[in-house]
Amino acid sequence: MTPAMETDTTVPPSVAVMDRLDASSDGRPALCLRSLLDQASAEEDLDNVPESIRLSELGVMLARKADKADLVIDFYATLARGHACSNDWPTLVTRCEEGLDWLPRATNPAASIRLIGMLALAYASLNRADRAVGLIRQMKSLPLELSADAHYILATKVGEIHFTLGRYAATIEDYRRAIVILDSLDPEAQSPFRIAFVRIYYANAILTAASTDTSDSGTCSVEDLDQVLQRIAEAAVVIDDVPLLRNDLTIARGHCLALLGEPDPALKSSVLALANKDVTALSWSLESVFAWAVIEATRGDVAFARALLAKCEPETLPASATALVSGWYHAMGDVLTAAGDHAGAAAAYRTSIVEDRRHRDRQTALVFEMAERASRVDEVAERARETEDRADHLARTNASLAAEREQLARSAYEDPLTGLGNRRLLEHRIATLRADPRLQTYAIAIGDVDHFKSVNDRFSHQIGDKVLAVVGGILARSVRNGDLAVRWGGEEFVILFNARIGTRRLEAVRRAVEAWDWSTVAPGLAVTISFGIAPWPTSDPFDKALALADQRLYAAKAAGRNRVVAA
């Protein structure tokens, strides 16, 4: 934690720094600005985010006035951290983009990495992997050959971005490289915070990979877990000097021992003795908390698992932790399943799905807000007229924004899991057809993956997602021009056919799903789908045809599933 700047408590720090800067006639205002930067960082460490943002805004203005490019970039990076703590991603992106204009004049690669890294982290948090990866490439292109310290900062920042993107194998390599670089630095550069920080987050990356069923997680071996314990032991040597990370260290060690099947009762007791606010403040380690609880529950210690989750209930999580709320409910569902409370588990899983959807809707709204802000280029245009170079920059910005707006418009009507359209797209198509004065007859079909809950229960929710993605691909290849296939919700799909049809085309889709080599998704997996189909004359309400198709879908289920019912 950065120590607070000593100053006269009767005078606001910002006023004191301005007075010293204005009084600097020796051409050395950088010292005053560095003091202001330290104070802004200290306020953030003390959770006084509004004051940190205010001081950082003042620092940006003063550093620009003093024409200190490296300090301008440092202040923008500190300002970005404040907006990240407030979960204000649109403002963070806007201010970071302003700071990027100073990069060509920067001489300190570490400052540039911090600023670009914050912008990349914002895009990663909003699931804009393409922009985040592009910014990683930009960071790696900086001239770092003279600064091992900058290499260390680059490795840790890229590791943080990869972790946010869910690329855990890459995260592990990033932090492994950071440890090697840090160990090669001069002892003065190896602060206790750095020693503990990089080892704890290296451990967290391995533990998260071990508890996550994704293609990027890799396989976590006993040797990997032994590495975790070794790094935790190294961090423990200096942890008394870094109390901020002590609880992260405890959680990481408990999670690792649980994975190894060697739980430590004393350590478990010490975790339960922590104040709830100390657990909810653990940031990255909360996912380890969830995973640890599930492991303990599956091994019989349901009481500990429930008590551990009670330490970080959703209503106590920070406002910026919206993505973790769904994870908490999913973990609670797993714990209740282990306890035999299947009704409670089902309710928790349903809430997890709702919270995940709410989080994604919020992300979409934030991305739209970012695009809307970025489209207001009139003020930028006024400044751009000053030089031809600025005008060229504006033209490139406008082209990029137009492409982003087009991409966002497409994504608003697309289901991200299957690549099909979503309910909103179908509603838009129905409204268009209803507005056409020509009366036509279409066909509406509802399909539902058979025994989908059993797929989730037997094979995992990740396998369930893969099943939905494959089914979506089969439907996309089966529709013709003018038809529309969408994911209606959960495991249900709707197809709007451009003409009244019989059951032959749907039978072909049903057979394609049944014949798919599902063993490539999971050994022993078999998947079928049932359909109900009904005609829809556009003179009738669409809901009437949809309800009839839904009744026929239920008839298909009642008749044994894996069939098409058209009457």
Summary of the structure (lengths in Angstrom):
residues: 567
radius of gyration: 27.6
end to end distance: 70.0
largest distance: 90.6
contacts: 1809
relative contact order: 0.04
helix: 69%
strand: 6%
